[in-house]
Amino acid sequence: MKPVIGITTFLSEKSNYSSVNANYIDSIYAAGGIPLTIPIVRGETEYEPYVTMVDGLLFTGGNDVAPYFYGEDPLKEVNSISSVRDEYEFALFRKAYEQKKAIMGICRGIQLINVALGGSLFQDINKQIPDTIGHYPKETATDELYHAIKIVENSRVHEIFGADRIYTNSFHHQSCKLLGTNLVATAFSEDGVIEAFESTEDRYLMGVQWHPECMTKRHPMFLKLFSSFVEAASSYKRNIAISYDKQIG
């Protein structure tokens, strides 16, 4: 049976929708997973039933993580936060992390994971990192290759793409600063901005700063990221089934 992949949603305050870009859903499905969007429930802190349903969890893009979660006041460039979403995703992450389920973070997702594990963020890379290249071309199509990233050898992302350097799209003004517990950077843009990380532990925990879900149709190489993630979730599902069989056998 195919693995079920939980996909986080965002809360639209104006329309009161809990929704997500369909590119995430399409990419998970194309990679062989069963996509399941997880709604934001105001005031909920556990989310254990949702985590129990899934074999992997995908943290999606969107708002900035509120700076007070990593002990800072906001710069004036931080103008879109949602503590409701932050708390919802931290709760989901804690449960999935405890159970060693496959986890992937994209754009905001990589930042959320980093903060959840004790890391911090550059609130605005153009203001806080000298001589940055372009990272947020507002008038560019989301499936357009924009800047290069350098990939660390012997990393998961290097294994996935089989290359030292690739081009990606880019739509972010923040990035990971101090990395959280048991995380290691595995890709960088030319200006030193962290573009990917993974866990140093024996688990599938991976984050990327670009938006591969927007690229999978025009640039199929990016589907490899989702295939790797879905396969890890499938392995988790098989291991749980084997463990259960042994218990009742």
ROTORVEX-268767 format. One line per 2 residues: number of its first residue (from 1); their letters; for each residue x, z, y of N, C-alpha, C. Coordinates in nm, 2 decimals, m for minus. Example, Ala and Ser with C-alpha at 12.3 -4.5 7.8 and 13.67 -1.06 7.14 Angstrom:
REM ROTORVEX-268767
1> AS> 1.32 0.78 m0.57 1.23 0.78 m0.45 1.32 0.78 m0.33  1.28 0.71 m0.22 1.37 0.71 m0.11 1.29 0.79 0.00
//
This chain:
REM ROTORVEX-268767
1> MK> 0.08 0.00 m0.12 0.00 0.00 0.00 0.09 0.00 0.13  0.05 m0.07 0.23 0.12 m0.08 0.35 0.13 0.05 0.42
3> PV> 0.24 0.08 0.49 0.24 0.20 0.57 0.16 0.20 0.70  0.10 0.31 0.73 0.02 0.33 0.85 0.12 0.37 0.97
5> IG> 0.11 0.30 1.08 0.20 0.33 1.19 0.11 0.37 1.31  0.13 0.50 1.35 0.06 0.55 1.47 0.12 0.50 1.59
7> IT> 0.04 0.45 1.69 0.08 0.40 1.81 0.02 0.48 1.93  0.11 0.54 2.01 0.06 0.62 2.12 m0.01 0.53 2.23
9> TF> m0.10 0.59 2.30 m0.18 0.52 2.40 m0.15 0.58 2.54  m0.20 0.52 2.64 m0.18 0.57 2.78 m0.32 0.60 2.83
11> LS> m0.33 0.69 2.93 m0.46 0.73 2.99 m0.47 0.66 3.12  m0.57 0.57 3.14 m0.60 0.51 3.27 m0.69 0.60 3.35
13> EK> m0.64 0.67 3.45 m0.72 0.76 3.53 m0.84 0.69 3.60  m0.81 0.57 3.65 m0.91 0.49 3.72 m1.03 0.45 3.64
15> SN> m1.00 0.40 3.52 m1.11 0.35 3.43 m1.14 0.45 3.32  m1.07 0.56 3.31 m1.09 0.66 3.20 m1.08 0.60 3.06
17> YS> m0.98 0.50 3.04 m0.96 0.45 2.91 m0.83 0.51 2.85  m0.83 0.53 2.72 m0.71 0.56 2.65 m0.68 0.43 2.57
19> SV> m0.58 0.36 2.61 m0.55 0.22 2.55 m0.41 0.19 2.54  m0.37 0.07 2.49 m0.23 0.03 2.47 m0.23 m0.12 2.47
21> NA> m0.11 m0.17 2.52 m0.09 m0.32 2.51 m0.10 m0.37 2.37  m0.17 m0.48 2.35 m0.19 m0.53 2.22 m0.06 m0.58 2.15
23> NY> 0.04 m0.61 2.23 0.17 m0.66 2.18 0.23 m0.56 2.08  0.21 m0.43 2.10 0.26 m0.33 2.01 0.18 m0.34 1.87
25> ID> 0.05 m0.36 1.88 m0.03 m0.37 1.76 0.01 m0.49 1.68  0.02 m0.61 1.76 0.05 m0.73 1.69 0.19 m0.73 1.62
27> SI> 0.28 m0.66 1.69 0.42 m0.66 1.63 0.43 m0.57 1.51  0.36 m0.46 1.51 0.35 m0.37 1.39 0.28 m0.45 1.27
29> YA> 0.18 m0.51 1.30 0.10 m0.59 1.20 0.19 m0.70 1.14  0.25 m0.77 1.23 0.34 m0.89 1.19 0.45 m0.84 1.10
31> AG> 0.50 m0.71 1.12 0.61 m0.66 1.05 0.56 m0.60 0.91  0.43 m0.60 0.89 0.38 m0.55 0.76 0.32 m0.41 0.76
33> GI> 0.31 m0.35 0.88 0.25 m0.22 0.89 0.10 m0.23 0.93  0.03 m0.12 0.91 m0.11 m0.10 0.95 m0.11 m0.02 1.08
35> PL> m0.14 m0.09 1.19 m0.14 m0.02 1.32 m0.26 0.07 1.34  m0.23 0.19 1.39 m0.34 0.29 1.42 m0.32 0.35 1.55
37> TI> m0.40 0.32 1.65 m0.38 0.38 1.78 m0.43 0.52 1.79  m0.35 0.61 1.85 m0.39 0.75 1.86 m0.44 0.78 2.00
39> PI> m0.56 0.82 2.01 m0.61 0.85 2.15 m0.56 0.98 2.21  m0.56 0.98 2.34 m0.52 1.11 2.41 m0.65 1.19 2.42
41> VR> m0.64 1.31 2.36 m0.75 1.41 2.37 m0.71 1.52 2.46  m0.78 1.53 2.58 m0.74 1.63 2.68 m0.75 1.77 2.62
43> GE> m0.64 1.85 2.65 m0.64 1.98 2.60 m0.60 2.01 2.46  m0.58 1.90 2.38 m0.53 1.91 2.25 m0.38 1.93 2.25
45> TE> m0.34 2.02 2.16 m0.19 2.05 2.15 m0.13 2.03 2.01  m0.21 2.02 1.91 m0.16 2.01 1.78 m0.14 1.87 1.72
47> YE> m0.25 1.80 1.72 m0.25 1.66 1.67 m0.20 1.64 1.53  m0.20 1.75 1.46 m0.15 1.75 1.32 m0.24 1.65 1.23
49> PY> m0.37 1.65 1.24 m0.45 1.55 1.16 m0.41 1.41 1.18  m0.37 1.37 1.31 m0.33 1.23 1.34 m0.19 1.21 1.27
51> VT> m0.10 1.30 1.28 0.03 1.28 1.23 0.02 1.27 1.07  m0.07 1.35 1.01 m0.09 1.35 0.87 m0.13 1.21 0.82
53> MV> m0.21 1.14 0.91 m0.26 1.01 0.87 m0.16 0.90 0.86  m0.05 0.92 0.94 0.05 0.81 0.95 0.18 0.83 0.88
55> DG> 0.25 0.72 0.85 0.38 0.72 0.79 0.49 0.70 0.89  0.46 0.65 1.00 0.55 0.63 1.11 0.48 0.64 1.25
57> LL> 0.56 0.67 1.35 0.50 0.69 1.48 0.58 0.61 1.59  0.51 0.53 1.66 0.57 0.45 1.77 0.53 0.50 1.91
59> FT> 0.63 0.54 1.99 0.60 0.59 2.12 0.62 0.47 2.22  0.52 0.44 2.29 0.51 0.32 2.37 0.55 0.34 2.52
61> GG> 0.55 0.23 2.60 0.60 0.24 2.73 0.49 0.29 2.83  0.53 0.30 2.96 0.43 0.35 3.06 0.49 0.43 3.16
63> ND> 0.41 0.54 3.20 0.45 0.63 3.31 0.59 0.69 3.29  0.64 0.74 3.40 0.76 0.82 3.40 0.73 0.96 3.34
65> VA> 0.82 1.01 3.26 0.81 1.15 3.21 0.82 1.24 3.33  0.73 1.34 3.34 0.74 1.43 3.46 0.88 1.51 3.46
67> PY> 0.95 1.50 3.57 1.08 1.56 3.58 1.09 1.71 3.55  0.98 1.78 3.57 0.99 1.92 3.54 1.01 1.96 3.40
69> FY> 0.98 1.86 3.31 1.00 1.88 3.17 1.15 1.88 3.13  1.24 1.83 3.22 1.38 1.85 3.20 1.45 1.92 3.32
71> GE> 1.37 2.00 3.38 1.42 2.10 3.48 1.46 2.04 3.61  1.40 1.93 3.66 1.43 1.87 3.79 1.31 1.85 3.87
73> DP> 1.33 1.85 4.01 1.23 1.80 4.10 1.23 1.65 4.11  1.12 1.59 4.14 1.12 1.44 4.14 1.19 1.38 4.27
75> LK> 1.26 1.27 4.25 1.30 1.18 4.36 1.18 1.11 4.41  1.19 1.06 4.53 1.07 0.99 4.59 1.04 0.86 4.51
77> EV> 1.13 0.81 4.43 1.10 0.69 4.35 1.01 0.72 4.23  0.99 0.84 4.20 0.90 0.88 4.09 0.76 0.89 4.14
79> NS> 0.68 0.79 4.11 0.54 0.79 4.17 0.43 0.77 4.07  0.46 0.78 3.94 0.36 0.76 3.84 0.39 0.85 3.72
81> IS> 0.33 0.97 3.72 0.34 1.06 3.60 0.21 1.10 3.55  0.21 1.15 3.43 0.08 1.20 3.37 0.12 1.31 3.27
83> SV> 0.11 1.44 3.31 0.14 1.55 3.23 0.05 1.56 3.11  m0.07 1.51 3.12 m0.16 1.50 3.00 m0.10 1.42 2.89
85> RD> m0.05 1.30 2.93 0.01 1.21 2.83 0.14 1.27 2.78  0.22 1.33 2.87 0.35 1.39 2.83 0.32 1.50 2.72
87> EY> 0.23 1.59 2.75 0.20 1.70 2.65 0.15 1.65 2.52  0.07 1.54 2.53 0.01 1.48 2.41 0.12 1.42 2.32
89> EF> 0.22 1.35 2.39 0.33 1.29 2.31 0.43 1.39 2.26  0.46 1.49 2.34 0.55 1.59 2.29 0.49 1.66 2.17
91> AL> 0.36 1.68 2.16 0.30 1.75 2.05 0.30 1.65 1.93  0.28 1.53 1.95 0.29 1.43 1.84 0.43 1.42 1.78
93> FR> 0.53 1.42 1.88 0.67 1.41 1.84 0.71 1.53 1.75  0.68 1.65 1.80 0.72 1.77 1.73 0.67 1.77 1.58
95> KA> 0.54 1.73 1.57 0.49 1.73 1.43 0.56 1.62 1.34  0.57 1.50 1.40 0.63 1.39 1.32 0.78 1.42 1.29
97> YE> 0.85 1.48 1.39 0.99 1.52 1.37 1.01 1.62 1.26  0.92 1.72 1.26 0.93 1.83 1.16 0.91 1.77 1.02
99> QK> 0.83 1.67 1.01 0.80 1.61 0.88 0.89 1.50 0.84  0.99 1.47 0.93 1.09 1.36 0.91 1.02 1.22 0.89
101> KA> 0.91 1.20 0.96 0.85 1.07 0.95 0.93 0.97 1.04  0.92 0.84 1.00 0.99 0.74 1.08 0.94 0.74 1.22
103> IM> 1.03 0.74 1.32 0.99 0.74 1.46 1.07 0.63 1.54  0.99 0.56 1.63 1.06 0.47 1.72 1.00 0.49 1.86
105> GI> 1.09 0.47 1.96 1.05 0.48 2.10 1.08 0.36 2.17  0.99 0.31 2.26 1.02 0.19 2.34 1.00 0.22 2.48
107> CR> 1.10 0.19 2.57 1.10 0.21 2.71 1.07 0.36 2.75  0.95 0.39 2.79 0.92 0.53 2.82 0.94 0.61 2.69
109> GI> 0.91 0.54 2.57 0.92 0.61 2.45 1.06 0.67 2.42  1.16 0.59 2.45 1.30 0.64 2.42 1.33 0.76 2.52
111> QL> 1.28 0.75 2.64 1.30 0.86 2.73 1.22 0.98 2.69  1.10 0.97 2.64 1.02 1.08 2.60 1.09 1.15 2.48
113> IN> 1.14 1.08 2.39 1.21 1.13 2.27 1.33 1.21 2.32  1.40 1.15 2.41 1.52 1.22 2.46 1.49 1.35 2.52
115> VA> 1.39 1.36 2.61 1.35 1.48 2.67 1.30 1.58 2.57  1.22 1.53 2.47 1.17 1.62 2.37 1.28 1.69 2.29
117> LG> 1.40 1.63 2.28 1.51 1.68 2.21 1.61 1.75 2.30  1.57 1.78 2.42 1.65 1.86 2.52 1.74 1.77 2.61
119> GS> 1.72 1.64 2.61 1.80 1.56 2.70 1.74 1.55 2.84  1.80 1.47 2.92 1.75 1.44 3.06 1.76 1.30 3.09
121> LF> 1.70 1.26 3.21 1.69 1.12 3.25 1.75 1.10 3.39  1.79 0.97 3.41 1.82 0.92 3.55 1.68 0.89 3.60
123> QD> 1.64 0.96 3.70 1.50 0.93 3.76 1.49 0.80 3.82  1.59 0.74 3.87 1.59 0.61 3.93 1.73 0.55 3.92
125> IN> 1.76 0.46 3.83 1.89 0.41 3.80 1.96 0.34 3.92  1.88 0.27 4.00 1.94 0.21 4.12 1.99 0.31 4.22
127> KQ> 1.92 0.42 4.23 1.97 0.53 4.33 2.08 0.61 4.27  2.07 0.64 4.14 2.16 0.74 4.08 2.28 0.68 4.00
129> IP> 2.28 0.55 3.97 2.40 0.49 3.90 2.46 0.39 3.99  2.58 0.40 4.03 2.64 0.30 4.11 2.65 0.16 4.05
131> DT> 2.63 0.06 4.13 2.65 m0.08 4.09 2.57 m0.13 3.97  2.45 m0.09 3.97 2.36 m0.13 3.85 2.33 m0.28 3.87
133> IG> 2.31 m0.34 3.75 2.26 m0.48 3.75 2.11 m0.47 3.76  2.04 m0.59 3.75 1.89 m0.59 3.76 1.84 m0.53 3.63
135> HY> 1.73 m0.45 3.64 1.66 m0.39 3.52 1.51 m0.40 3.53  1.46 m0.44 3.65 1.31 m0.45 3.66 1.27 m0.57 3.75
137> PK> 1.27 m0.69 3.69 1.23 m0.81 3.76 1.08 m0.82 3.76  1.01 m0.77 3.87 0.87 m0.76 3.87 0.79 m0.89 3.86
139> ET> 0.85 m1.00 3.90 0.78 m1.13 3.90 0.82 m1.21 3.78  0.88 m1.15 3.67 0.92 m1.23 3.56 0.84 m1.20 3.44
141> AT> 0.81 m1.31 3.36 0.73 m1.29 3.23 0.79 m1.19 3.14  0.71 m1.12 3.07 0.76 m1.01 2.98 0.83 m1.06 2.86
143> DE> 0.82 m1.19 2.83 0.89 m1.24 2.71 1.02 m1.32 2.75  1.06 m1.30 2.87 1.18 m1.37 2.93 1.31 m1.29 2.90
145> LY> 1.41 m1.35 2.84 1.54 m1.28 2.83 1.60 m1.26 2.97  1.65 m1.14 2.99 1.69 m1.11 3.13 1.84 m1.07 3.14
147> HA> 1.88 m0.96 3.07 2.02 m0.92 3.08 2.08 m0.89 2.94  2.21 m0.89 2.93 2.27 m0.87 2.80 2.29 m0.72 2.77
149> IK> 2.30 m0.68 2.64 2.33 m0.55 2.60 2.45 m0.56 2.50  2.53 m0.46 2.50 2.64 m0.45 2.41 2.61 m0.35 2.30
151> IV> 2.62 m0.39 2.18 2.57 m0.30 2.06 2.69 m0.24 1.99  2.68 m0.11 1.96 2.79 m0.04 1.90 2.79 m0.08 1.75
153> EN> 2.91 m0.11 1.70 2.93 m0.14 1.56 2.89 m0.02 1.47  2.85 m0.05 1.35 2.81 0.05 1.25 2.69 0.13 1.29
155> SR> 2.61 0.08 1.38 2.49 0.15 1.42 2.37 0.08 1.35  2.25 0.14 1.36 2.13 0.08 1.30 2.09 m0.05 1.37
157> VH> 2.10 m0.04 1.51 2.06 m0.16 1.58 2.16 m0.28 1.56  2.29 m0.25 1.53 2.38 m0.35 1.50 2.35 m0.41 1.36
159> EI> 2.31 m0.33 1.27 2.27 m0.37 1.13 2.15 m0.46 1.14  2.06 m0.43 1.23 1.93 m0.50 1.24 1.96 m0.64 1.30
161> FG> 2.04 m0.65 1.41 2.06 m0.78 1.47 2.18 m0.85 1.42  2.28 m0.78 1.36 2.40 m0.85 1.31 2.48 m0.91 1.42
163> AD> 2.48 m0.84 1.54 2.55 m0.90 1.65 2.61 m0.79 1.74  2.72 m0.82 1.81 2.78 m0.72 1.91 2.71 m0.73 2.04
165> RI> 2.64 m0.84 2.07 2.58 m0.86 2.20 2.46 m0.95 2.19  2.36 m0.91 2.26 2.23 m0.99 2.26 2.17 m0.98 2.40
167> YT> 2.08 m1.07 2.43 2.00 m1.06 2.55 1.86 m1.01 2.53  1.82 m0.93 2.62 1.68 m0.87 2.61 1.60 m0.89 2.74
169> NS> 1.48 m0.86 2.73 1.40 m0.84 2.86 1.43 m0.70 2.91  1.37 m0.67 3.03 1.40 m0.54 3.09 1.29 m0.51 3.20
171> FH> 1.23 m0.39 3.18 1.13 m0.35 3.28 1.13 m0.20 3.29  1.23 m0.14 3.35 1.24 0.00 3.37 1.32 0.04 3.49
173> HQ> 1.29 0.15 3.55 1.37 0.20 3.66 1.44 0.33 3.63  1.41 0.39 3.51 1.47 0.51 3.46 1.55 0.48 3.33
175> SC> 1.63 0.58 3.29 1.70 0.56 3.16 1.75 0.70 3.12  1.80 0.71 2.99 1.85 0.83 2.94 1.98 0.87 3.01
177> KL> 1.99 1.00 3.04 2.11 1.05 3.11 2.19 1.13 3.00  2.17 1.27 3.00 2.23 1.35 2.90 2.14 1.33 2.77
179> LG> 2.21 1.30 2.66 2.13 1.28 2.54 2.09 1.41 2.47  1.98 1.41 2.41 1.93 1.53 2.34 2.00 1.55 2.21
181> TN> 1.96 1.66 2.14 2.02 1.71 2.02 2.02 1.60 1.91  2.14 1.58 1.85 2.16 1.49 1.74 2.12 1.35 1.77
183> LV> 2.14 1.30 1.89 2.12 1.16 1.93 2.25 1.10 1.97  2.27 0.97 1.94 2.39 0.90 1.98 2.35 0.77 2.03
185> AT> 2.41 0.73 2.14 2.39 0.60 2.21 2.44 0.48 2.12  2.37 0.38 2.10 2.41 0.27 2.02 2.41 0.13 2.09
187> AF> 2.36 0.12 2.21 2.37 0.00 2.29 2.37 0.03 2.44  2.44 m0.05 2.51 2.45 m0.03 2.66 2.44 m0.16 2.73
189> SE> 2.38 m0.16 2.85 2.39 m0.28 2.94 2.53 m0.28 3.00  2.56 m0.39 3.07 2.70 m0.40 3.13 2.73 m0.29 3.23
191> DG> 2.63 m0.23 3.29 2.65 m0.13 3.39 2.66 0.01 3.33  2.65 0.02 3.20 2.66 0.15 3.13 2.53 0.22 3.10
193> VI> 2.42 0.16 3.14 2.29 0.22 3.11 2.26 0.22 2.96  2.22 0.33 2.91 2.19 0.34 2.76 2.07 0.25 2.73
195> EA> 2.08 0.16 2.64 1.98 0.07 2.60 1.92 0.10 2.46  1.99 0.18 2.38 1.94 0.22 2.25 2.01 0.35 2.20
197> FE> 1.94 0.42 2.12 2.00 0.54 2.05 1.94 0.56 1.92  2.00 0.64 1.84 1.95 0.68 1.71 1.99 0.82 1.67
199> ST> 1.93 0.87 1.57 1.96 1.01 1.53 2.09 1.01 1.45  2.17 1.12 1.46 2.29 1.14 1.38 2.25 1.20 1.24
201> ED> 2.13 1.24 1.23 2.08 1.30 1.10 2.03 1.19 1.00  2.00 1.24 0.88 1.95 1.15 0.78 1.80 1.13 0.80
203> RY> 1.77 1.05 0.90 1.62 1.02 0.92 1.62 0.89 1.00  1.50 0.83 1.01 1.48 0.71 1.09 1.42 0.76 1.22
205> LM> 1.51 0.76 1.32 1.47 0.80 1.46 1.55 0.70 1.55  1.48 0.62 1.62 1.54 0.51 1.70 1.47 0.49 1.82
207> GV> 1.54 0.46 1.93 1.48 0.43 2.06 1.55 0.31 2.12  1.47 0.22 2.19 1.53 0.11 2.27 1.47 0.11 2.41
209> QW> 1.54 0.07 2.51 1.50 0.08 2.64 1.43 m0.05 2.69  1.44 m0.16 2.62 1.37 m0.28 2.65 1.24 m0.29 2.58
211> HP> 1.17 m0.40 2.59 1.04 m0.41 2.54 1.03 m0.52 2.43  1.08 m0.49 2.31 1.08 m0.59 2.20 0.94 m0.64 2.16
213> EC> 0.84 m0.56 2.18 0.70 m0.59 2.14 0.65 m0.72 2.22  0.71 m0.74 2.34 0.67 m0.85 2.42 0.74 m0.98 2.38
215> MT> 0.85 m0.96 2.29 0.94 m1.07 2.26 0.91 m1.13 2.12  0.84 m1.07 2.03 0.84 m1.11 1.89 0.78 m1.24 1.86
217> KR> 0.69 m1.29 1.95 0.63 m1.42 1.93 0.72 m1.54 1.98  0.78 m1.52 2.09 0.86 m1.63 2.15 1.01 m1.62 2.09
219> HP> 1.05 m1.49 2.07 1.19 m1.47 2.01 1.18 m1.39 1.89  1.15 m1.45 1.77 1.12 m1.38 1.65 1.23 m1.28 1.60
221> MF> 1.35 m1.30 1.65 1.46 m1.20 1.61 1.42 m1.06 1.64  1.34 m1.04 1.74 1.30 m0.90 1.78 1.20 m0.84 1.68
223> LK> 1.14 m0.92 1.60 1.05 m0.87 1.50 1.13 m0.78 1.39  1.27 m0.81 1.39 1.35 m0.74 1.29 1.35 m0.59 1.32
225> LF> 1.34 m0.55 1.45 1.33 m0.41 1.49 1.21 m0.34 1.42  1.09 m0.41 1.43 0.97 m0.36 1.38 0.97 m0.36 1.23
227> SS> 1.03 m0.46 1.17 1.04 m0.47 1.02 1.13 m0.35 0.97  1.23 m0.32 1.04 1.32 m0.21 1.00 1.24 m0.08 1.01
229> FV> 1.17 m0.06 1.12 1.08 0.06 1.14 0.98 0.07 1.03  0.90 m0.04 1.01 0.80 m0.04 0.91 0.85 m0.01 0.77
231> EA> 0.97 m0.07 0.73 1.03 m0.04 0.60 1.06 0.11 0.59  1.11 0.17 0.70 1.15 0.31 0.69 1.02 0.39 0.67
233> AS> 0.91 0.35 0.73 0.78 0.42 0.71 0.73 0.40 0.57  0.75 0.28 0.52 0.71 0.26 0.38 0.79 0.34 0.28
235> SY> 0.92 0.36 0.31 1.01 0.44 0.22 0.96 0.59 0.23  0.92 0.63 0.35 0.87 0.77 0.36 0.74 0.78 0.27
237> KR> 0.65 0.68 0.28 0.53 0.68 0.21 0.56 0.69 0.06  0.65 0.61 0.01 0.69 0.61 m0.13 0.74 0.74 m0.18
239> NI> 0.83 0.80 m0.10 0.89 0.93 m0.13 0.79 1.04 m0.14  0.69 1.04 m0.05 0.58 1.14 m0.06 0.50 1.12 m0.18
241> AI> 0.47 0.99 m0.22 0.39 0.96 m0.34 0.47 1.01 m0.46  0.60 0.99 m0.47 0.68 1.03 m0.58 0.68 1.18 m0.59
243> SY> 0.70 1.25 m0.48 0.70 1.39 m0.48 0.56 1.45 m0.53  0.45 1.39 m0.48 0.32 1.43 m0.53 0.30 1.41 m0.68
245> DK> 0.35 1.30 m0.73 0.33 1.27 m0.87 0.41 1.37 m0.95  0.53 1.41 m0.90 0.61 1.51 m0.98 0.54 1.65 m0.98
247> QI> 0.47 1.68 m0.87 0.40 1.81 m0.86 0.28 1.82 m0.95  0.21 1.71 m0.98 0.09 1.71 m1.06 0.12 1.66 m1.20
249> G> 0.25 1.61 m1.22 0.28 1.56 m1.35 0.31 1.66 m1.46
//
